[in-house]
């Protein structure tokens, strides 16, 4: 039993050692989380694609259950494109960490919506991590590396 436990720990630690929050060109991430501030309280989903070591583009959607903008029920959904600037190299962060400011531009119900955020990701394994974004379109949740 001890040998099995030891082998499983070695496999887990080996996987965790290779975790990278941002690899640059071609990097793809899916984030799923809760939006508790900004345009409302609800769920958030985003996709990011790395263009180079500094920039990623993507898209996302937030569905709000409560406190949506101006209490207007038309403002329950925000569909947007996003642009992030990854500071992992500039800040000389460990490979498991990424910090990124970004903007979101899209449609909020019948209105134009714009958001700005600063986010951070930490990856436990090569495929799984957590993220937090604060700003007027922020969220908190899990991140998956594709």
Residue pairs with C-beta under 8 A, 6 or more apart in sequence:
15 125
15 126
16 124
16 125
18 125
18 126
19 95
19 96
19 123
19 124
19 125
19 126
19 129
20 95
20 96
20 123
20 126
20 145
21 88
21 93
21 95
21 96
21 97
21 98
21 121
21 122
21 123
21 129
22 50
22 86
22 88
22 98
22 100
22 121
23 50
24 50
24 52
24 53
24 54
24 86
25 50
25 51
25 52
25 53
26 49
26 50
27 48
27 49
27 50
27 56
27 145
28 47
28 48
28 49
28 50
28 145
28 146
29 47
29 48
29 56
29 121
29 143
29 144
29 145
29 146
30 45
30 46
30 47
30 143
30 144
30 146
31 44
31 45
31 46
31 47
31 48
31 60
31 131
31 139
31 141
31 142
31 143
31 144
32 43
32 44
32 45
32 141
32 142
32 144
33 43
33 44
33 45
33 131
33 139
33 140
33 141
33 142
34 41
34 42
34 43
34 44
34 139
34 140
34 141
35 41
35 42
35 43
35 44
35 62
35 64
35 137
35 138
35 139
36 138
36 139
36 140
37 134
37 136
37 138
38 115
38 135
38 136
38 137
38 138
39 62
39 64
39 68
39 69
39 75
39 78
39 108
39 113
39 115
39 136
39 137
40 62
40 64
40 65
40 66
40 67
40 68
40 69
40 75
40 76
41 64
41 65
41 66
41 67
42 62
42 63
42 64
42 65
42 66
42 68
42 76
43 62
43 63
43 65
44 60
44 61
44 62
44 139
44 141
45 60
45 61
45 62
46 58
46 59
46 60
46 82
47 58
47 59
47 60
48 56
48 57
48 58
48 82
48 84
49 56
49 57
49 58
50 56
50 86
51 57
53 86
53 88
53 89
54 85
54 86
54 89
54 90
55 83
55 84
55 85
55 86
56 83
56 84
56 86
56 100
57 81
57 82
57 83
57 84
58 81
58 82
58 84
59 79
59 80
59 81
59 82
60 79
60 80
60 82
60 104
61 77
61 78
61 79
61 80
62 77
62 78
62 80
62 137
62 139
63 76
63 77
64 75
64 76
64 77
64 78
65 76
68 75
68 76
69 75
69 108
69 109
69 111
72 109
74 109
74 110
74 111
75 108
75 109
75 111
76 109
77 108
77 109
78 104
78 106
78 107
78 108
78 109
78 113
78 115
78 137
79 106
79 107
80 104
80 105
80 106
80 107
80 113
80 115
80 137
81 104
81 105
81 106
82 102
82 103
82 104
82 105
83 102
83 103
84 100
84 101
84 102
84 119
85 100
85 101
85 102
86 98
86 99
86 100
87 93
87 98
87 99
87 100
87 101
88 95
88 97
88 98
88 99
91 99
93 99
96 122
96 123
96 124
96 129
97 120
97 121
97 122
98 120
98 121
99 118
99 119
99 120
100 118
100 119
100 120
100 121
101 116
101 117
101 118
101 119
102 116
102 117
102 118
102 119
102 133
103 114
103 115
103 116
103 117
104 113
104 114
104 115
104 116
104 117
104 137
105 113
105 114
105 115
106 112
106 113
106 114
107 113
113 137
115 135
115 136
115 137
116 135
116 136
116 137
117 133
117 134
117 135
117 136
117 137
117 138
118 133
118 134
118 135
119 131
119 132
119 133
119 134
119 138
120 131
120 132
120 133
121 129
121 130
121 131
121 143
122 129
122 130
122 131
123 129
123 143
123 145
124 130
126 145
127 144
127 145
128 142
128 143
128 144
128 145
129 142
129 143
129 144
129 145
130 141
130 142
130 143
131 139
131 140
131 141
131 142
131 143
132 138
132 139
132 140
133 139
133 140
